[in-house]
Amino acid sequence: MSMSGAEYLASIYGTEKDKVNCSFYIKTGACRHSERCSRKHNKPQYSQTVVMQNMYVSQQNSAKSADGSHLANMSDHEIQEQFEYFFEDVFFECEDKYGEIEEMCVCDNQCDHLRGNVYIKFRREEDAVKAAEDLNNRWYMFRPIYCDLCPVADFREACCRQFEMGQCGKGGFCNFWHVKPISHHLKNLLARSSRSRYRHRSRSRSRSRERYPEKHEPKHEAKHRRRSRSRSRDRDRRERRGRAPPKGMVTTEESPLIHK
């Protein structure tokens, strides 16, 4: 049975056969041609995913440290430690402020349109929209953050399968994600903390609805709850960050993720 014109266009949307919409932008949230691309980059108005462009800068690839002195060569262990400090910091900052995170990854590509990109998929679209609006007014490590909603829904489709098998011939200039891995220890830490946090929030919301079923929570109760939650977040952060920042990592007094 033949397809109608609309059905055919829907079937090829985002594929190489689509001559109107950019398949790389749809699949990976980035395109090497940027605004010069001959195909459309349809930026979503709603999405679960945000991208923070070129946010992660490896200290190994930085010409100078923050104080202007040249960095000594770092060992692989030190590079990974510095990266995981960054990953943990951004994950908890965004989950604390905007909402539950389903996935987060950082690109290890060397091409300009993917290098250091941070992709975060929130559980709720409204949390992603809120994050995209707010993060554009914030800085990380004294650099402005550039954040947009991203069309990527399936992170697996954006990843380079050849890279995962150690067989990508394009190296760091591949147009699919080369995801920088995190340790199993950090994965478990993030998962445990996230589950614990959202179980607690779910119980708190349930108790609040039972106490105030037909009207909004009184202002003094809401204020006390916000203060308590803020103190809890600060305590969790102090515990997580009891260790010193890795070599070469420059921090502010609190989180490196700071307001403008």
C-alpha positions as CSV (number, residue, x, y, z in Angstrom):
1,M,0.0,0.0,0.0
2,S,1.5,3.4,-1.0
3,M,1.9,6.2,1.5
4,S,0.5,9.6,1.2
5,G,2.8,12.6,0.8
6,A,2.4,13.5,4.5
7,E,3.1,9.9,5.6
8,Y,6.2,9.8,3.5
9,L,7.6,13.0,4.9
10,A,6.9,11.8,8.4
11,S,8.7,8.5,7.7
12,I,11.9,10.2,6.5
13,Y,11.9,13.1,9.0
14,G,15.4,13.4,10.6
15,T,16.9,10.8,8.3
16,E,19.5,11.2,5.5
17,K,16.6,11.2,3.0
18,D,15.1,14.3,4.6
19,K,16.3,17.2,2.4
20,V,14.6,19.8,4.5
21,N,15.5,19.2,8.1
22,C,19.1,18.6,9.4
23,S,19.4,15.0,10.5
24,F,22.6,15.7,12.6
25,Y,20.9,18.5,14.5
26,I,17.8,16.3,15.2
27,K,19.9,13.3,16.3
28,T,22.8,15.1,18.2
29,G,21.5,18.6,19.0
30,A,24.5,20.1,17.1
31,C,25.7,20.5,13.5
32,R,29.1,21.4,12.2
33,H,27.6,23.9,9.7
34,S,25.8,25.7,12.5
35,E,23.6,28.6,11.1
36,R,25.2,28.1,7.6
37,C,23.6,24.6,7.2
38,S,21.5,24.3,4.1
39,R,18.9,22.3,6.1
40,K,16.6,23.5,8.8
41,H,17.5,23.5,12.5
42,N,14.1,23.5,14.2
43,K,14.8,24.5,17.8
44,P,12.2,23.0,20.1
45,Q,9.9,25.1,22.3
46,Y,9.5,22.2,24.6
47,S,11.8,19.3,25.3
48,Q,13.1,17.2,28.2
49,T,16.7,17.8,27.1
50,V,19.0,20.9,27.4
51,V,22.5,21.4,26.0
52,M,25.1,23.6,27.6
53,Q,27.5,24.3,24.7
54,N,31.3,23.9,25.1
55,M,30.8,24.0,28.9
56,Y,33.4,21.4,30.0
57,V,37.0,22.5,29.4
58,S,39.6,19.9,30.3
59,Q,42.4,21.4,32.3
60,Q,44.8,19.3,30.1
61,N,43.6,21.2,27.0
62,S,43.7,24.6,28.7
63,A,46.7,26.8,27.7
64,K,46.8,28.5,31.1
65,S,45.3,28.1,34.6
66,A,43.1,30.8,36.1
67,D,46.0,32.7,37.6
68,G,47.9,32.9,34.3
69,S,50.5,30.3,35.0
70,H,51.0,27.3,32.7
71,L,49.6,24.0,33.9
72,A,52.0,21.1,34.3
73,N,51.1,17.9,32.4
74,M,48.4,16.0,34.3
75,S,48.2,12.3,34.7
76,D,45.2,10.3,33.4
77,H,44.0,9.8,36.9
78,E,44.1,13.6,37.6
79,I,42.3,14.4,34.4
80,Q,39.5,11.9,35.3
81,E,39.3,13.2,38.9
82,Q,39.0,16.8,37.6
83,F,36.3,15.7,35.1
84,E,34.3,13.8,37.7
85,Y,34.4,16.7,40.1
86,F,32.9,18.8,37.3
87,F,30.3,16.2,36.4
88,E,29.1,15.7,40.0
89,D,29.0,19.5,40.6
90,V,26.9,20.2,37.5
91,F,24.6,17.2,38.1
92,F,23.7,18.1,41.7
93,E,23.4,21.8,41.0
94,C,20.9,21.3,38.2
95,E,18.9,18.6,39.9
96,D,18.7,20.6,43.1
97,K,17.6,23.7,41.3
98,Y,15.5,22.5,38.4
99,G,14.3,19.0,38.8
100,E,14.9,15.2,38.5
101,I,17.5,14.2,36.0
102,E,17.1,11.1,33.9
103,E,20.4,11.2,32.0
104,M,23.5,13.5,31.7
105,C,26.5,13.2,29.5
106,V,29.5,15.2,28.4
107,C,31.0,15.1,24.9
108,D,34.7,14.3,24.5
109,N,34.8,15.3,20.8
110,Q,37.4,17.8,19.6
111,C,35.2,19.5,16.9
112,D,33.9,22.9,17.8
113,H,30.2,22.1,17.7
114,L,30.4,19.2,20.1
115,R,33.6,19.8,22.2
116,G,32.7,19.9,25.9
117,N,28.9,20.0,25.3
118,V,26.9,18.9,28.4
119,Y,23.5,17.3,27.7
120,I,21.0,16.8,30.5
121,K,17.6,15.1,30.1
122,F,15.2,16.0,32.8
123,R,12.2,13.8,33.8
124,R,9.8,16.7,33.1
125,E,9.7,19.1,30.2
126,E,8.8,22.0,32.4
127,D,12.0,21.5,34.4
128,A,14.1,21.6,31.2
129,V,12.4,24.8,30.1
130,K,13.1,26.4,33.5
131,A,16.7,25.2,33.4
132,A,17.3,26.6,29.8
133,E,15.9,30.0,30.8
134,D,17.8,30.3,34.1
135,L,21.2,28.8,33.1
136,N,21.7,31.5,30.4
137,N,22.0,34.0,33.2
138,R,24.7,32.0,35.0
139,W,28.4,31.4,34.8
140,Y,30.7,28.4,35.4
141,M,34.4,28.8,36.3
142,F,34.1,32.5,35.3
143,R,32.8,31.6,31.8
144,P,29.2,32.4,30.7
145,I,26.9,29.4,30.2
146,Y,25.1,29.1,26.8
147,C,22.1,26.8,27.3
148,D,19.3,25.8,24.8
149,L,16.5,23.3,24.7
150,C,17.7,20.4,22.6
151,P,15.7,18.1,20.2
152,V,17.6,14.9,21.3
153,A,15.2,12.5,23.0
154,D,17.2,9.3,22.7
155,F,20.8,9.6,23.9
156,R,21.7,6.3,22.4
157,E,20.9,7.5,18.9
158,A,23.2,10.4,19.4
159,C,26.2,8.3,20.5
160,C,28.9,7.0,18.1
161,R,28.6,3.2,18.2
162,Q,32.0,2.8,16.5
163,F,33.6,4.9,19.3
164,E,32.0,2.7,22.0
165,M,33.6,-0.3,20.3
166,G,36.9,1.5,20.0
167,Q,36.7,1.6,16.2
168,C,35.8,5.1,15.2
169,G,38.1,6.2,12.4
170,K,37.2,9.9,12.6
171,G,38.7,10.4,16.0
172,G,37.7,13.4,18.0
173,F,36.2,15.0,14.9
174,C,33.3,12.6,14.5
175,N,29.9,14.3,14.3
176,F,28.2,11.8,16.7
177,W,28.8,12.0,20.5
178,H,32.0,10.6,21.9
179,V,30.8,10.4,25.5
180,K,33.4,10.9,28.2
181,P,32.8,8.1,30.7
182,I,32.4,8.4,34.5
183,S,33.4,5.8,37.0
184,H,31.0,3.2,38.4
185,H,31.5,4.7,41.8
186,L,30.2,8.1,40.6
187,K,27.3,6.5,38.7
188,N,26.2,4.7,41.9
189,L,26.6,7.8,44.0
190,L,24.4,9.9,41.6
191,A,21.8,7.2,41.4
192,R,21.6,6.6,45.1
193,S,21.4,10.3,45.9
194,S,18.8,11.0,43.3
195,R,16.5,8.2,44.4
196,S,16.8,9.2,48.0
197,R,16.1,12.9,47.3
198,Y,13.0,12.2,45.2
199,R,11.5,9.6,47.5
200,H,11.8,12.2,50.3
201,R,10.2,14.9,48.1
202,S,7.4,12.6,47.1
203,R,6.6,11.8,50.8
204,S,6.8,15.5,51.7
205,R,4.4,16.5,48.9
206,S,2.0,13.8,50.0
207,R,2.0,14.9,53.6
208,S,1.5,18.5,52.5
209,R,-1.6,17.6,50.4
210,E,-3.1,15.7,53.3
211,R,-2.7,18.6,55.7
212,Y,-3.9,21.3,53.3
213,P,-6.3,19.5,50.8
214,E,-8.3,22.5,49.8
215,K,-6.0,25.5,50.0
216,H,-2.5,26.6,49.4
217,E,0.2,25.9,52.0
218,P,0.4,28.8,54.4
219,K,3.3,31.2,53.7
220,H,5.1,30.6,57.0
221,E,5.0,26.8,56.4
222,A,6.3,27.2,52.8
223,K,9.1,29.5,54.0
224,H,10.2,27.1,56.7
225,R,10.1,24.2,54.2
226,R,12.3,26.1,51.7
227,R,14.8,26.9,54.4
228,S,14.9,23.3,55.7
229,R,15.4,22.0,52.1
230,S,18.2,24.6,51.5
231,R,20.0,23.6,54.7
232,S,19.7,19.9,53.7
233,R,21.2,20.6,50.2
234,D,24.1,22.6,51.8
235,R,24.8,19.8,54.2
236,D,24.7,17.2,51.4
237,R,27.1,19.3,49.4
238,R,29.5,19.7,52.2
239,E,29.6,16.0,52.7
240,R,30.1,15.3,49.0
241,R,32.8,17.9,48.7
242,G,34.7,17.1,51.8
243,R,37.6,16.3,49.6
244,A,39.8,19.0,48.2
245,P,39.2,20.0,44.5
246,P,41.4,18.2,42.1
247,K,44.7,19.6,40.9
248,G,44.1,22.5,38.5
249,M,40.5,23.0,39.4
250,V,39.7,26.6,40.3
251,T,36.6,27.0,42.6
252,T,34.5,29.7,44.0
253,E,33.7,29.8,47.7
254,E,30.6,27.7,47.1
255,S,29.7,25.9,43.9
256,P,31.7,26.9,40.8
257,L,28.2,27.3,39.2
258,I,27.6,30.9,40.1
259,H,25.1,33.7,39.3
260,K,26.0,36.5,36.9
